[in-house]
Each structure stands twice: as C-alpha cells, then as structure tokens.
Amino acid sequence: MIRFLALAFVGIVCADASAAGIRFEVTVDPKQATDQPGRLLVGIASKGRTPSLTSTDPFALPVLGVDVAKFAADATVMVDETAMTFPKDSLAKLPKGEYSVQAVYATNRDLSVPGAPGNLTSNLVTFTHDPAVDATVKIQLTKPIVEEIPKDTPTHLYVRMPSKLLSDFHGRPMVYRFAVVLPTNFTKETKKYPLVVHIGGFGTRYTSAQRMRPDDRFVQILLDGAGPFGDPYQVNSANNGPYGDALVTEVIPAVEKAYRCIGTPKARFTTGGSTGGWVSLALQLFYPDFFNGCWSQCPDSVDFRAFELIDIYRDANAYVNRTGFERPAKRTLDGDTAYTVRHECHLERVLGRGGCWELAGLDWASWNATYGPRGADGLPKPLWDGETGAIDKSVLAHWEKYDLRKHLEANWPTLGPKLAGGKVRIWVGDADDYFLNNAVHRLKAATAKLANPAFDGVIEIAMRKGHTNGWNAKQVLDEMAERAK
C-alpha cells in the first residue's frame, strides 16, 4: 500500500510560528506512544458537549485534520488555522465563547471510523476563545478507544467470526462482524427457521441489533457497517475484499448450522434501507440462487446515470452540474438545498489521510471503495479529483459492475428466470432527501423493457415521501413468512 506508507514519512505537521488566533497543541501520554501513521482529528463543540467528527451540518463547529507520521512520546503536533478544516475557514471565524475540544488519532486499518477501537483519544478540554487574543490549548491523547459490545442475551448474540477469505485478501487476520437475533422460544423448540439478513443504513454497527425485536418465525442477523474503507457494502470489491463471498460461504452457513436454520434458498431473505436497500438488492442480484427475495427500501443509487444527481457516464464534474451551478447533495422535502456535494466531500477530505476524500470512510468514500478499482498504490482510485471535482473516466468500466440497472440488463437472459416469482421488491420516496428516487425511476423504466421472462418484481415510488422506509418491519416479515412456506 504505497500511498499509506508514503504518508508515514510526511513528518509531524506543525503550525506556522507566525500564525495568529487559536491553536491546539497535541501530545500523547508516553504510555500510548505509537509508530503507526494516522490522521489527527481535532473537533470543537459547545462547552460540555462531545464534538461530532462526522456531521455534515453546514453550521457545525470546526473539525480539523492533519497527517502525522507517528506519535512518539516526545512529539508535539500543533494544529491551527493552517490545517484542513470543515466547514471551510470556520476556525478563523469561530465566535467568542466557551467551547470543548477533543482529539482523536485515527490509525485503525480495519475499521475506518473515528471511533474505531485502538484509535487514541483525549479527554474533553474546555477553553475560552476570544478572536482578538492569540491562545494555545493543550490536549493530550491519553487512552485508546475501546469497542463497547453489548453482553449476549438469550436472544441477542454479537459475533466476531474469523474470515479466511477476508484474511487472505488483506494479508492479516480479519473478522466478519454480525449480530444474531433469535426467536424468544428458540431454546424451547426444536423446529428450524428461515433466515433474514438485515443491513442497516450507512455505517450501522452490528451492536445496534440490541434494538431489534425477535420474531418467533425467524432467525435474523444484522451485518456490520464498518470496514477498511468505511461501510463495506457486503459485496465483493477490489478494495474491501470478498465480503459477499464471505457472507454466503462462511457466515450464513455457520449461522444456519449453529442456530437451526432451514438452510435452503427458499428460506433466506435480505432487507434493509438506504445503504441496506442497495445491499439487500445487490445480494439478491449477485447471488440470485441463494436468496428468495429482497425488500429494498430507499436504496442508494441503483443506476449510475443518477449517482445521486451525478451521471458518472456523461458528467465531467461531480461538484458542478452541466449548467455551471453547485450540485446539491441533500434537499428538504420541499426541494430546498441542504448542502452540496462539494460541501459534503470537503468534510471527507478533512477526515481522510492526505486530505483524500476517498480515504475518509464516509458515504462517498465508501461508495468509491466498493464500486471503484484499486489503484497502483494499493488504495481506492478516486472517481473524481477531490479539489476540483473532475471525474476520471478511466475508472468507469470498473464502476459499471456495480450499476445494478446495467447488471440486470446485461445478465437478464440468465438472471431473469432466477428472479421470477417476485423476488425483487423496492420502495422509495419520490422526494428522497438524497435524490435516490431518480435512479429508481430509471431502474423501473429499464425493467419494463425486460422480456423472456418479463420482470415481475415490485418497484413502488411514493409521492412526497423523503428518505425513509415505506414498509414497516411487520409487513416485511409477514411477506417473507409467506414466501418461506
């Protein structure tokens, strides 16, 4: 991984000695000193609050990011207005007042989230800011983040299963994380159960299964939404590795054997919303003989002619549309712009090593790592230039493999019969916050032209509904139970 190694030699980033204003002097407890290269993130919040390092709120308080080669016991890293900052220039414009600040040194290569276990963090430090007065705030990294895993219960189990496929791909021990939710009467019966595979919205951790309700008709699993480059999207990819094959050849067989599942294609289902909407559909399409139906709600872009509002095949720029205006990334229900693609990617550039949005672990970075090729440096090759937004057309052939509309059209002669009987169910709101309805419209139009056999799935587009689920959990599980009979 050449780019990763190159970053290890950039040296410690220090402030310009003449820089005015607020600056943060970050050191490390000698007991926590590390030779690992990483991204040092400094987040500011209102006094007494813990900073969010991943909020895209345009009015968010500043997050700053700098690369650090290593954090030796005697190292001092100065972070000030010269650091990459989100929102842009917000540190220089920080109003007078009292604030809290916290630092995180992100080094975990397996889970690309600031709160990943092993990343170093500081305690909250309170400071008073006056723009007219130069000041230095001292912060010390004192402890590694510890992953908080709920205790197993009779119905909820939290599993870290070693994966040979993922370990072989990454060249180091890797685990596949998921939760199992058992029927309440599981230990009182001997019957076998169908299996439901749940995938949450972007970045949903498997530990959130503690909020899932057991259903006495099913064994359910919730997959983990964190991986080496963000949410791994549970499919095979050039950057994350064979997550899809690991799921269907390692995880699901092990679950079905351990927890009395029926273990046939007729008795396996996928469901999810947003990220989980795309993943549940992709798993059904990529493994059509393995699953008996997907319930996909408000899925991420299923047609890359509408990658949110970007047509990756025709557009020259991700940030600016064909009429020269900044491209929205999120809207209100009434259609007003909440923020733009450039704004959203600026946060990812602050979080990503080297200021690279494709290494941030957030939404755009996760899509890029899943759908895009691996670069010569061993890291995800970006679809566009982070500074300008110019789209790199050389990567599109690789992206096409994950364009679900293209996949359906290209493989329909063999795929069509395997999806017959209504295996595909999709719901989206026509006022989706992230414009995901546009891709579903295009997919629906494409499926209307499929023949021999005709497409017999359900694609429902609900007027004046945003980024939400249209079907409730009971409705979905009731329909699965009928198909499992």
Buried (B, 14 or more C-beta within 10 A) or exposed (E): EEBBEEBBEBEBBBBEEEBEBBBBBBBBBEEBBBEBBBBBBBBBBEEEEEBBBBBBEEEBBBBBBBBBBBBBEEBEBBBBBBBBBBBBEBBBEBEEEEBBBBBBBBBBBBBBBBBBBBBBBBEBBEBEBEBEEEEEBEBBBBEBBEBEBBEEEEBBBBBEEEBEBBBEBBEEEBBBBBBBBBBEEBEEEEEBBBBBBBBBBBBBBBBBBBEBEBBEBBBBBBBBBBBBBBBBBBBBBBBBBBBBBBBBBBBBEEBBEEBBBBBBEEBBBBBBBBBBBBBBBBBBBBBBEBBBBBBBBBBBBBBBBBBBBBBBBEBEBBBBBEEEEBBBBBBEEEEEBBBBBBBBBBBBBBBBBBBBBBBBBBBBBBBBBBBBBBBEEEBBBBBBBBEEBBBEEEBBEBBBBBBBBBBBBEBBEEBBEBBBEEBBBBBBBBBBBBBBBBBBBBBBEBBEEBEEEEBBBBBBBBEEBBBBBBBEBEEBBEBBBEBBE
